[in-house]
Each structure stands twice: as structure tokens, then as C-alpha cells.
Amino acid sequence: MPPKKEPVISAFERKRLENIANNNAILSGISSTADKIIPKNPSPRKPRSKAASAPRVKREPVKQESVRPTRRSGRLAGIGADDETLKRKLEVEAEAENEKAKAKKMRVSGDLKLGDIGVEGRKWENGVDGLSLLKGLSVRGAQPGVRTFTDDDVEATTDKGLKDLRLRMGALKLYEKWSVNDIKITPQRIYSMAFHPTEDKPIIFAGDKEGAMGVFDASQPVPEVPGDEDDEEVEYPDPVISAFKTHSRTITAFHFSPTDENAVYSASYDSSIRKLDLDKGVSTQVFAPAAANDDLPISAIDIPLSDPNMILFSTLQGSLGRHDLRTKSATAEVWHLTDHKIGGFSLHPKHPHLVTTASLDRTMKIWDLRKVKGSGDLRRPALLGEHESRLSVSHASWSAGGHIATSSYDDRIKIYEFPDAGDWSVGVDLTEKQMTPAHQIAHNNQTGRWVTILKPQWQRNPRDGLHKFVIGNMNRFVDVFAANGEQLAQLDGEGITAVPAVAHFHPTMDWVSGGTASGKLCLWM
């Protein structure tokens, strides 16, 4: 018989068969490898001997070691198992990183020369040359740009004195030498702000959330620009701003010495109070807890005019402290007033034995420092009276005329009137009627996570004798109010693209500042 012919296989079929063979070879290889690792018929487990089943001897508990820094993987780093030197090097690096993270939160002790701690950046100068400053009832959500006080309100004012005041405050204009976008006074979000009390020129201090202090002299001249001013390619110089890292955490407050124009005090969440000497260019720590690891975040500070050596402070732990600057920090008196944080407090400018506090416990309280009683944790000044709001109270501020202004998360600004506060006897009990707000103003105070809390700030010693305060507005304005609750102005201007939440009045002049979450300064004069 003739030989049987092999069937003709197409190229496609041949390739398919080759793939099947290759896949079978791969699968058989995986199967044989798996059999070596996991036997198909594992040997049965041997029964335990009597000795093995005897009761175990009770051992002493192993002492738990403190958690060590996380080690890096030597295998991923390409280090051999026996290379102990390189392994130890990685452990040392991990410990150094952990220590670096801790150091970011630790307060800085000792003196700081400003020439050594300048904040770098294109808009800030390093060194102290730029710091020689004293020489030579329902509320809607935020609606950016929507005014809640207009020219029509001013025109409709029938009281001549009030109308004149509204016209004067409304005439304040946004600073024009540089745009708001160019005056980045701090690297991060502004948490605190203050004017230097000098009337010669506006000098503004600002503190941000990472402990940097920015200083801006608004009287500085604009440098001349070479070439054609109409040339769009000409780069205009930035303003001179001095910025220094004086604290390791958020700077929450500034205060100026009543007797030394060169002394600027700042407080921080890093539990310290520092004094900046503008003349010497040195920042000195004047208060910190006795133990280096004690956490006492400071929320506000104040100094009585009658005793410039005494500084008072409030904390996020619900305490109020008093410290004599001529003594060591360990001698400071600290009174626990509440189990909730105290967000702000102030002294009566004319009667500094009277203190008002604002707390997360939803209360505004008035205390008398002339009568401190109790012992241990129960030792505290006499409580004269309190008023409870529906939600937490952010700040309480005394005016020289005896008014207290508060802001709270119930979307109210409340104004209390105590014209006879100087006549109160020691430890007097204020009635519920006395502690009832005389005026309430509907005001959106819902700042959320990214906007600094809105706080009313009085003009401490107004030249015109008319008591008024400022507060940020969520619609990107700064509001000005009189002591009787009447709105005087709503300050705005071109280029304001964020909420000027941190608003402040110059102590005597009609100058107003506002600070934003991007570290920008708004200034009205």
C-alpha cells in the first residue's frame, strides 16, 4: 500500500499547537515546584509525649520595650543579611528623622538673633535691616462680594452724628502702593495680627500657623522702576517684608509693652511667650512651662497698663495664667477655670483686675483678680457672672468704655454694657439681667476648617472717643461696628480674593488691617 500522507496543517493551526505545548510545559513546571514546597500527602503529625503534655511552667511576663523608630527594609535597600554596619546606619537615619519630626513641634528656648532666623522666600528679606521700624439674627452662608451694608444704608441714616461717623469710616481706602496679592506678610495662614501703637506710620505684625512672624512697614516708598513704566515686561519690585521664625507652632497673639515701644510680645501654641526687642533685633523667651515637655498651648495674652511687668495668658486647656516678667516661669500662677479651651480673653483697659473669657463651653465669663481663693486645682479668681450662648464663644474683648464684644458660632456678635464696672465691689455677684447682652448682631461666623476664627477687636484708645470694633466678614469684607451695635462701614477693595478673617484696629488711628489664609495683608487707611 502506498504510504499514508500526513494531513496538511495550516500555519495558523501549527502555531496554535505550539502554544498549547508550551503552556503545558510551563504548567507542569509550576506543578512540580509546588509539589516540592507543599507535599501532596504530608506525613501525619506525631502524637505528643507525656512529657510534652505536662503543665507548662509559668514564666515571668516579658517586659515591654518602648517602641523604637520604624526600621527601613535592608532587603529593599539592597543590603546583605550580614552587613550589620549598613543596617545600623539605616536605624540611625530613622531615629534622626523621628527626632526631626519631634523638633518641629518643640518650642524654641533661649535667645534668637533675628539675623539668623529670617524666613527665606522671594518676598521676605533675611536679617534685621528692614526691622529698624521705629527709627527715623438669621445669617446666610458666605457669598463672596455680596455686601450686607451699602451706601443706601448710610444715606438712610437720620442721626447726623452716626451718619458723619459712617461717612468717615466708609471713606477708608485700600492701600494702593502694592496690591493685596503682593503683600504676602507671612508664608502660611495668618492667625494673629496687630498694629504697632506708633502713630507716625502703619507698622503691622502678623503671625502664621507655623510660627513665622511677618512685619510690614506701610510707609516704605515704592522703588523706582528703570525704563518705560508702560512696558508690560517691566518687573515691579516687591515690598520689603521682614519675616522670622520665632516660634515652632502657631502664633496666636501679639501685645505691645505700655512703656517700651521696642518691646513686642508674642504667644504661641508651642507653650511659650517671647519678647522681641526691635532695637536689638533679639527675640527672648519670657515664659514657658517649667518642664520642657509640658504642653500648655497659649491662645491669647494681655498686659495691664498699670503694671507693664505683669503678663496674663489663656490656654487651650481652659486655664488662665499670670506671670511676673521679672521672675522665673516656674513662679507663674495658673488657674484652671474650665475643662474646655479658652479661645480668647481680655482685661478691662481701665480696670485690669476685671477679666473676661470666652470658651468652648459656650460661655462668656467675668472674673475679678482682686479676689483669688481656693487651693490646688480649685484655686481661681472670683467669678462675677456669666452668660451662655447656644454654641461656643470664640472671643471676648473689653473696650475702654466698659463694653464686652463676643463672637460665637451661633452666628451672633453680642455686645454687653458695663459702664459702672469701675465701681464694682470685690467679688460682686452680677445679676442675670446685668449679664444679658444689650445688643445682638446677626453675623456669619461659620469659618470652617480653612479660615481663621473671626474675633472682634476694639480700637483700644480711639482719638475721637467713640468706641468701635472690627471683625472679618465671610463675604470677603471687614465690618466696622459701633459700641451700640450700629454698623459703621464694610471695608472692601479691588484684589481681595480671600476672607480677611484676622481683622485688627490701630489703637488710636483709623487704620484697619485684615489677614487672609494665604498670608496676604489687606490694609485700609
C-alpha positions in Angstrom: 0.0 0.0 0.0 1.3 3.5 -0.7 2.4 5.4 2.5 -0.3 7.4 4.1 0.1 11.1 3.6 0.3 13.4 6.6 -2.6 15.8 6.7 -1.7 19.3 5.6 -1.7 21.7 8.6 -2.1 25.3 8.1 0.4 27.8 9.5 -2.3 29.1 11.9 -3.0 25.5 13.2 0.7 24.8 13.6 1.2 27.9 15.7 -1.8 27.0 17.9 -0.4 23.6 18.7 3.0 25.0 19.5 1.3 27.4 22.0 -0.6 24.5 23.6 2.6 22.5 24.1 4.5 25.5 25.5 1.7 26.2 28.0 1.6 22.5 29.1 5.3 22.6 29.7 5.0 25.8 31.9 2.1 24.3 33.9 3.9 21.1 34.5 7.0 23.0 35.8 4.8 25.0 38.2 3.1 21.8 39.4 6.4 20.0 40.1 7.8 23.1 42.0 4.6 23.3 44.1 4.9 19.5 45.0 8.4 20.2 46.4 7.1 23.1 48.6 3.7 21.5 49.7 3.8 17.7 49.6 0.6 16.1 48.3 0.5 13.6 51.2 2.0 15.3 54.2 3.3 13.0 57.0 0.9 12.7 59.9 1.7 14.7 63.0 3.4 12.7 65.7 1.4 12.4 69.0 2.7 14.5 71.9 4.6 12.6 74.6 3.5 12.7 78.2 6.4 14.9 79.0 5.2 17.3 76.3 1.7 17.3 77.7 2.8 18.2 81.2 1.6 21.5 82.5 3.8 24.5 81.4 5.9 26.3 83.8 4.6 29.8 84.5 7.1 32.3 83.2 7.6 35.9 84.3 5.9 38.4 81.9 8.2 39.8 79.4 8.9 43.5 80.0 7.6 45.5 77.0 10.3 47.7 75.5 9.5 51.2 74.3 8.5 51.4 70.7 11.6 52.0 68.6 11.7 54.0 65.4 10.4 52.1 62.3 13.4 50.5 60.5 13.9 50.6 56.8 13.9 47.4 54.9 17.5 46.3 54.3 16.4 43.9 51.5 14.7 46.7 49.6 17.8 48.9 50.1 20.0 46.1 48.6 21.8 45.3 51.9 23.1 41.8 52.6 22.0 39.9 55.6 25.4 40.1 57.3 26.1 43.7 56.6 25.4 45.0 60.2 27.2 48.3 59.7 24.8 49.4 57.0 21.8 48.1 58.9 22.8 50.2 61.9 23.2 53.2 59.6 19.6 52.9 58.5 18.5 52.6 62.1 20.4 55.8 63.0 18.8 57.6 60.0 15.3 56.5 61.1 16.0 57.8 64.6 17.2 61.1 63.2 14.0 61.5 61.2 11.8 60.8 64.2 13.8 63.4 66.3 13.4 65.9 63.5 9.6 65.4 63.4 9.5 65.9 67.2 11.7 69.1 67.0 9.2 70.7 64.6 6.6 70.7 67.4 9.0 71.7 70.2 9.2 75.3 71.3 12.5 77.2 70.9 14.2 78.2 74.1 16.8 80.8 74.7 17.5 84.0 72.7 17.2 84.2 69.0 19.0 86.7 66.8 16.7 87.8 64.0 19.6 87.9 61.6 19.9 84.1 62.0 16.2 83.1 61.8 14.9 85.0 58.7 12.3 83.2 56.7 13.5 82.7 53.2 11.4 83.5 50.2 11.2 86.0 47.3 9.1 88.4 49.3 10.9 88.4 52.6 14.3 89.7 53.5 16.6 88.0 55.9 18.3 90.0 58.6 17.3 93.0 60.7 17.8 95.9 58.3 14.2 96.0 57.4 13.1 95.8 61.1 14.5 99.2 62.3 10.9 100.3 62.2 10.9 102.9 65.0 13.8 104.8 63.9 13.6 108.0 61.6 -30.5 87.5 63.6 -30.5 85.0 60.7 -27.4 84.7 58.6 -27.0 83.3 55.1 -23.9 81.3 54.1 -20.8 83.0 52.7 -21.5 84.9 49.5 -18.2 86.4 48.3 -18.6 90.0 47.2 -22.2 90.4 48.3 -22.5 93.4 50.6 -24.6 93.3 53.7 -24.1 97.1 54.3 -24.3 99.5 51.4 -24.2 103.2 50.6 -28.0 103.2 50.8 -27.8 102.3 54.5 -25.5 105.3 55.0 -27.8 107.7 53.1 -30.8 106.5 55.1 -29.2 107.3 58.4 -31.1 110.1 60.1 -28.8 110.6 63.1 -26.3 113.3 62.0 -23.5 112.1 64.3 -23.9 108.5 63.3 -24.1 109.5 59.6 -20.9 111.5 59.9 -19.1 108.6 61.6 -20.3 106.2 58.9 -19.1 108.5 56.1 -15.7 108.9 57.8 -15.2 105.1 58.3 -16.6 104.3 54.9 -14.1 106.6 53.3 -11.2 104.4 54.4 -9.4 103.2 51.2 -7.5 100.0 50.5 -3.7 100.6 50.5 -2.6 101.4 46.9 1.2 101.2 46.9 1.1 97.5 46.3 -1.8 95.2 45.5 -3.1 92.8 48.2 -1.6 89.9 46.2 1.9 91.4 46.5 1.8 91.9 50.3 2.3 88.4 51.4 3.3 89.2 55.0 3.6 85.5 56.2 4.4 82.3 54.4 1.3 80.4 55.8 -2.2 81.2 57.0 -2.4 84.3 59.3 -3.7 83.5 62.8 -2.9 86.8 64.6 -2.3 90.4 63.8 -1.6 93.7 65.4 -0.6 97.3 64.7 2.4 98.8 66.5 0.9 101.7 68.6 3.1 104.3 67.0 1.1 107.0 65.1 4.0 108.0 62.9 3.4 105.2 60.4 1.4 102.0 60.0 3.6 99.0 61.1 1.7 95.7 61.0 2.8 92.5 62.7 1.3 89.1 61.7 1.8 85.6 62.9 1.0 82.4 60.9 0.1 78.8 61.7 3.7 77.5 61.6 5.3 80.1 63.9 6.6 82.7 61.5 6.3 86.4 62.3 5.9 88.9 59.5 6.4 92.7 59.8 5.4 95.2 57.2 6.1 99.0 57.2 3.3 100.5 55.1 5.2 103.9 54.9 8.0 102.5 52.8 8.4 104.2 49.4 7.8 102.2 46.2 11.2 101.8 44.5 11.7 103.5 41.2 11.4 101.2 38.1 14.0 101.7 35.5 12.8 102.1 31.9 9.4 102.7 30.5 6.6 102.3 33.0 4.2 101.4 30.2 6.4 98.4 29.3 4.4 95.3 30.3 7.7 93.3 30.7 9.0 95.6 33.4 9.1 93.8 36.8 8.0 96.0 39.6 9.8 95.5 43.0 8.1 93.7 45.8 7.6 95.5 49.1 10.1 94.9 51.9 8.7 92.5 54.4 10.7 91.1 57.3 9.7 87.5 58.4 11.3 85.5 61.2 10.6 82.0 62.6 10.3 82.9 66.3 8.0 80.1 67.4 7.7 76.4 66.4 3.9 76.4 66.3 1.0 78.8 65.6 1.5 82.4 66.8 -1.9 83.2 68.4 -1.4 86.7 69.8 0.7 89.9 69.9 0.9 92.6 72.5 3.0 95.7 72.9 4.6 97.0 76.1 2.8 100.0 77.5 6.2 101.5 78.5 8.8 100.3 75.9 8.0 101.0 72.3 10.7 98.5 71.2 9.1 95.5 73.0 6.7 93.2 71.2 5.3 90.1 73.0 4.1 87.1 71.1 2.3 83.9 72.3 2.1 80.5 70.6 0.6 77.1 70.7 4.2 75.9 71.4 3.5 76.9 75.1 5.8 79.9 75.1 5.7 83.7 75.3 8.6 85.6 73.6 9.7 89.2 73.7 11.1 90.8 70.6 13.4 93.8 71.0 13.0 95.8 67.8 16.1 97.9 68.6 18.5 95.0 69.3 16.9 92.5 66.9 16.7 89.8 69.5 13.8 87.5 70.5 13.9 86.3 74.1 11.7 83.7 75.8 10.0 85.2 78.8 7.6 82.4 79.7 7.4 78.6 79.2 6.2 75.8 81.4 8.8 74.6 83.9 9.2 71.1 82.3 10.4 71.2 78.7 7.8 68.6 77.6 4.8 70.3 79.3 2.2 71.2 76.8 0.4 74.5 77.6 -0.8 75.9 74.3 -1.4 79.7 74.7 -4.4 81.2 73.0 -4.2 84.9 74.0 -2.1 87.4 76.1 -2.7 90.8 77.6 -0.7 93.3 79.7 -2.3 95.8 82.2 -1.4 99.4 81.7 -1.0 99.8 85.4 1.7 97.1 85.7 3.8 96.5 82.5 5.8 93.8 84.2 2.7 91.5 84.5 1.5 89.4 81.6 -1.7 87.3 81.6 -2.4 84.5 79.2 -5.1 82.0 78.4 -4.7 78.4 77.2 -6.4 75.8 75.1 -6.6 73.6 78.3 -9.1 76.0 79.9 -6.7 77.9 82.2 -5.8 81.5 82.9 -2.2 82.4 83.9 -0.5 85.4 85.4 3.3 85.8 85.2 5.6 88.5 86.5 8.2 89.1 83.8 10.9 89.8 86.4 10.7 86.3 87.8 11.2 82.7 86.5 8.5 80.9 84.7 8.1 78.4 87.5 6.6 81.2 89.7 3.7 81.9 87.4 0.2 81.4 88.7 -2.0 79.2 86.6 -5.7 78.8 87.4 -7.9 76.1 85.9 -11.2 77.8 85.0 -12.9 75.3 82.8 -12.5 71.8 81.2 -12.9 73.4 77.8 -10.5 75.5 75.8 -10.4 79.3 76.3 -10.2 80.7 72.8 -9.7 84.3 73.9 -9.8 86.7 76.8 -9.0 90.3 77.6 -8.5 92.7 80.5 -10.6 95.8 81.1 -8.3 98.6 79.7 -9.1 101.0 82.7 -9.8 98.4 85.4 -7.4 95.5 84.6 -8.4 93.5 87.6 -11.5 92.6 85.6 -11.0 89.7 83.1 -13.4 88.4 80.5 -13.0 84.9 79.0 -14.6 83.2 76.0 -14.8 79.4 76.0 -15.7 76.3 74.1 -18.1 75.6 77.0 -20.4 78.2 75.3 -19.9 80.9 78.0 -18.6 84.4 78.4 -17.5 84.9 82.0 -16.2 87.9 84.0 -13.6 87.3 86.7 -12.1 89.5 89.5 -8.4 89.2 90.0 -8.6 91.1 93.3 -10.1 88.0 95.0 -8.3 84.7 94.3 -9.5 81.9 96.6 -9.4 78.1 96.9 -6.4 75.8 96.9 -4.9 73.4 94.5 -6.8 72.8 91.3 -9.8 74.7 92.8 -7.8 78.0 93.3 -9.1 80.7 90.9 -10.2 84.3 90.7 -13.8 85.2 91.9 -16.4 84.6 89.2 -18.6 87.6 88.9 -21.1 86.5 86.3 -21.5 84.5 83.1 -23.7 84.4 80.0 -24.3 81.2 78.0 -24.7 81.2 74.2 -26.2 78.4 72.1 -22.8 77.4 70.7 -19.2 78.0 71.6 -17.9 81.6 72.1 -14.7 82.4 70.2 -13.5 85.6 71.8 -14.4 88.2 74.4 -13.0 91.7 74.2 -13.3 94.6 76.6 -13.5 98.2 75.4 -12.2 101.2 77.3 -15.8 102.3 77.7 -16.8 99.1 79.6 -18.3 97.1 76.7 -17.6 93.5 76.0 -18.0 92.2 72.4 -18.1 88.5 71.7 -18.3 86.3 68.6 -19.8 82.9 68.7 -20.7 80.0 66.4 -24.4 80.7 66.9 -23.8 83.4 64.2 -24.1 86.3 66.6 -22.0 89.2 67.8 -23.1 90.1 71.3 -22.3 93.4 73.0 -22.6 93.7 76.8 -22.6 97.0 78.6 -20.9 97.6 82.0 -20.4 101.4 82.3 -20.1 101.2 86.1 -17.6 98.3 86.1 -15.0 100.5 87.9 -17.4 100.8 90.9 -17.9 97.1 91.4 -17.0 95.9 94.9 -14.6 93.0 95.3 -16.2 89.7 94.2 -19.6 91.3 93.4 -22.3 88.9 92.0 -23.7 90.2 88.8 -27.3 89.6 88.1 -28.7 87.7 85.1 -30.1 91.0 83.8 -26.7 92.6 84.0 -25.2 89.7 82.1 -27.7 89.9 79.3 -26.4 91.3 76.0 -27.5 94.8 75.3 -27.2 94.3 71.6 -27.0 91.3 69.3 -25.9 91.4 65.7 -26.6 88.7 63.1 -23.2 87.8 61.6 -22.0 84.7 59.8 -19.2 83.2 61.9 -19.0 79.8 60.2 -15.4 79.9 59.3 -14.9 76.2 58.8 -11.6 74.5 58.6 -9.6 76.7 56.3 -10.5 80.2 57.6 -9.1 81.6 60.9 -11.8 82.1 63.5 -13.5 85.6 63.4 -12.8 87.7 66.5 -14.0 91.2 67.4 -11.1 93.6 68.2 -11.8 97.1 69.7 -10.0 100.2 69.0 -8.3 100.4 72.4 -7.9 104.2 72.7 -9.9 106.0 70.0 -8.8 109.6 69.4 -12.4 110.6 68.7 -13.6 109.0 71.9 -16.1 106.8 70.0 -15.7 103.1 70.8 -15.8 100.8 67.8 -14.5 97.4 66.8 -13.7 95.4 63.6 -14.4 91.8 62.7 -13.8 89.8 59.5 -16.7 89.1 57.2 -17.1 85.8 55.3 -18.2 87.6 52.2 -14.6 89.0 52.0 -15.0 92.2 53.8 -14.1 93.7 57.2 -17.0 95.0 59.2 -16.8 98.0 61.5 -19.4 98.3 64.3 -20.1 100.9 67.0 -20.5 100.1 70.7 -24.3 100.3 70.3 -24.3 97.7 67.6 -24.7 100.1 64.6 -22.7 99.1 61.6 -20.4 101.9 60.6 -18.7 100.5 57.4 -18.0 97.4 55.4 -14.5 97.7 54.0 -13.6 96.2 50.7 -11.3 96.8 47.7 -10.0 95.5 44.4 -7.9 92.4 44.6 -9.3 90.8 47.8 -9.8 87.2 46.8 -10.0 85.6 50.2 -11.6 86.3 53.6 -9.6 88.9 55.6 -10.6 86.9 58.7 -8.0 88.3 61.1 -9.0 91.9 61.5 -7.4 94.5 63.7 -7.8 98.2 64.6 -4.9 100.5 65.3 -5.1 101.6 68.9 -5.7 105.3 68.2 -5.7 105.9 64.4 -8.5 104.9 61.9 -6.3 102.3 60.3 -7.6 98.7 59.8 -5.8 95.6 58.8 -7.1 92.2 57.7 -5.2 88.9 57.2 -6.1 86.0 54.9 -5.5 82.3 54.8 -2.8 82.7 52.1 -0.8 85.1 54.3 -1.8 88.2 52.4 -2.4 91.6 54.1 -5.3 93.9 53.4 -4.8 97.5 54.8 -7.3 100.4 54.9 -6.2 103.9 55.8 
